[in-house]
Each structure stands twice: as C-alpha cells, then as structure tokens.
Amino acid sequence: MIEDTSHVIGGSYKGEKVGNGRYSDITVVSFHPVKIITTGECGMAITNDSALSAKMRKFRSYGFASTPSEMDARPGNELWNYQQLGWVQFRLTDMQVALGLF
C-alpha cells in the first residue's frame, strides 16, 4: 500500500499523524511548487520496512548496490554492482534543499 501525503503534511487521521506507516508500506510526499512544502521539484518516499528501503535506495541510483553487504564480492565486480533496473539519481540539489529548509 502506498500512501500519498503530499497535501496533508502534518495532518492527522483518527488521532494519528498521516504517513506514520501504520496503514501503508510506503508514504510519498511531493515537493512540487504547489504543495505545502516545496523545493521546486522532487519528492520523498518513506518506509518502516528495511527491505523496501534498500530496494528504493537502489532504484534511485540506477539499481546500483550502495553498501558493501549488498555488493557482489567476486573479483572483477567491484565497479559493476547493478542488481536491478533503476532510474537516474533522484537526489535534491543543494539549492533545492536550502529552499525546502527555508
């Protein structure tokens, strides 16, 4: 289950904060200019599930394994640890982070 909290950041439902992970596996937030918090673009995905978290980290980095425990340690594989399909590196620029913190 994916919960979209883009328009209700800080909101509550039945006495609990939305996006707390009780009713969903992943919570997503958009930082588009028309949202409550903006960085000009981008977004965020949050989960309490460590396996989903690891998969999302790989997905945002072209499918590349980013921790030594995930990497294929066979000789010759040090630089090519792509383990799943992924997308371009979805990371905020320093300017976008500054805008979001402002």
N, C-alpha and C positions, 0 to 999 in steps of 0.2 A: 504494500500500500504506500503510495506517495502522497504526502500532504503538502499543498501549496499554501504558504502563509504570506505571500507577497503583499497582500492588502491588510493584514491583521497583525503585524509585528507588535508585540507587547500585549496583544489581546488575550482574553480568557474565554473558556468554554466550560460550563459546569464547575466553576471554581478552580480550574487548572489552566495554566498557560498553554496557548496553542503552540504546536511544534515541539512539545516535550517528548515525543516519541512513544507515548502510551498507545496511540491509535494508529500509528504508521511506522513503516520501516525506514522511510527516508522523508525528511522535511526539506522543501526547497524554498528559497527566498530570491526574489528578483530585485536587482538594484538599478532597474531601468529608470530614466529620469522622471517618470510619472508615479513612481512608487513612494512609499513613506520614507525610506532611506535610499539615497541614490549615490552611485559612484560614476554616473554617466552611462554605465552599461554593466554587464556581468551579472553574477548571482552567486548563490552558495547552496550547497547540499549538505545536510546534517544527518547523521545516523548514530544510533547507540550500538549498532551491530558491527563488531570489528572486522568480520569477513566482508561485509558490504563496504565498509570504509576503505579497506585495502583495495578492493576492486575499483572503487571510484577514484582513488589516487592513481591507479594505473591508467584508467580511462582518460584522465585529464592530461596524461603525459605520453601520448601516443601508444599506450599499452605497455610501457617500459616498467620493469620491476625496479623499484627505487630503494629497497632495503636489502642488505646482504642476505637475510634469511629467505627472501623471495627469489634471489638470483640463481641461475644455473651455474654451478661452480666448475663445470667441466672446462678444461683448458681450451682457449680459443673463444669462449663465450663471454668473456669479461665485458665487452663493449656492445654486445647484441642480445640483450635480455628482454626482447619484446615478447610478451606472453599472451597478449590478447589484442584485439582490434582496439584502437583508441582514436582520439581526436587531437587537434593541436593543443598546445599547452594552455589550458584555461586558467590563467592566473591574472590577478589585477596588477596594473602598473602602480608604481609609487604614487603617481598623481591621482589615480583613482582611489587608492587607499586614503590619501590625505583628504580628498573630497568626502569620502564616507565617514571619516573621523570628525570632520568639521561639523 
